[in-house]
Amino acid sequence: MLTYTTTVANETGIHLRPAGEVADALLLLDCKVTIMKNGRAYDAKSIMMITSANLKYGQEVELICDGPEEEKAMALIKHLIESQES
């Protein structure tokens, strides 16, 4: 299991398009991917869960990946959260 704490870097927060792209890519990987925000867990393989997390600029989140492809999954989810691209 990998865990990583980071901050949302995009000034507009995490919106639908990038959340959808990452959720789709994560679905292909064999591991569980969770975003923890304020003590609540969100399934990062679900676009609806990512968007319902309402991730805004500057918020701290914990990323958790557990499974055979956890390193690939962590790289994808870190890119989503730490990217400054819209």
C-alpha positions as CSV (number, residue, x, y, z in Angstrom):
1,M,0.0,0.0,0.0
2,L,1.3,3.5,-0.9
3,T,0.1,6.7,0.7
4,Y,1.0,10.2,-0.2
5,T,-0.2,13.6,1.1
6,T,-0.3,16.5,-1.3
7,T,-2.1,19.7,-2.1
8,V,-4.5,20.5,-5.0
9,A,-2.3,22.7,-7.3
10,N,-4.8,23.8,-10.0
11,E,-6.2,27.2,-9.3
12,T,-9.6,26.1,-10.6
13,G,-9.7,22.9,-8.5
14,I,-10.3,19.5,-9.9
15,H,-13.1,19.7,-12.5
16,L,-15.0,17.2,-14.6
17,R,-12.7,16.7,-17.7
18,P,-9.4,15.8,-15.9
19,A,-11.3,13.9,-13.3
20,G,-12.9,11.8,-16.0
21,E,-9.7,11.1,-17.8
22,V,-7.9,9.9,-14.7
23,A,-10.9,7.9,-13.5
24,D,-11.0,6.1,-16.8
25,A,-7.3,5.4,-16.8
26,L,-7.5,4.1,-13.2
27,L,-10.3,1.7,-14.1
28,L,-7.8,-0.3,-16.2
29,L,-5.4,-0.8,-13.2
30,D,-5.5,-3.6,-10.7
31,C,-5.6,-1.7,-7.4
32,K,-7.9,0.3,-5.2
33,V,-7.3,4.1,-5.3
34,T,-8.7,6.4,-2.6
35,I,-8.7,10.1,-2.1
36,M,-9.0,11.1,1.6
37,K,-10.3,14.6,2.3
38,N,-11.3,15.8,5.7
39,G,-11.6,12.2,7.0
40,R,-13.8,11.1,4.2
41,A,-12.9,8.5,1.5
42,Y,-13.6,9.0,-2.2
43,D,-13.1,6.2,-4.8
44,A,-10.8,7.7,-7.4
45,K,-12.0,5.2,-10.0
46,S,-15.3,6.9,-10.0
47,I,-15.7,10.3,-11.8
48,M,-18.8,11.0,-9.7
49,M,-16.8,10.4,-6.5
50,I,-13.9,12.6,-7.6
51,T,-16.2,15.4,-8.5
52,S,-18.3,15.0,-5.3
53,A,-15.1,15.5,-3.3
54,N,-15.2,19.1,-4.5
55,L,-11.4,19.4,-4.5
56,K,-10.4,23.0,-4.5
57,Y,-7.1,24.9,-4.9
58,G,-4.9,24.6,-1.8
59,Q,-6.8,21.8,-0.1
60,E,-4.7,19.0,1.4
61,V,-5.6,15.4,0.5
62,E,-4.2,12.0,1.2
63,L,-3.9,9.6,-1.8
64,I,-4.0,5.8,-1.1
65,C,-3.2,3.1,-3.6
66,D,-3.4,-0.6,-2.7
67,G,-2.8,-3.4,-5.2
68,P,-0.5,-4.9,-7.8
69,E,-0.4,-1.8,-9.9
70,E,-0.3,0.7,-7.1
71,E,2.8,2.6,-8.4
72,K,1.2,3.3,-11.8
73,A,-2.1,4.3,-10.1
74,M,-0.2,6.6,-7.7
75,A,1.6,8.3,-10.6
76,L,-1.8,9.0,-12.3
77,I,-3.7,10.3,-9.3
78,K,-0.7,12.5,-8.2
79,H,-0.7,14.0,-11.7
80,L,-4.4,14.9,-11.4
81,I,-4.0,16.5,-8.0
82,E,-0.7,18.2,-8.5
83,S,-1.2,19.4,-12.1
84,Q,-1.6,23.1,-12.7
85,E,-3.1,22.5,-16.1
86,S,-6.9,23.0,-16.6
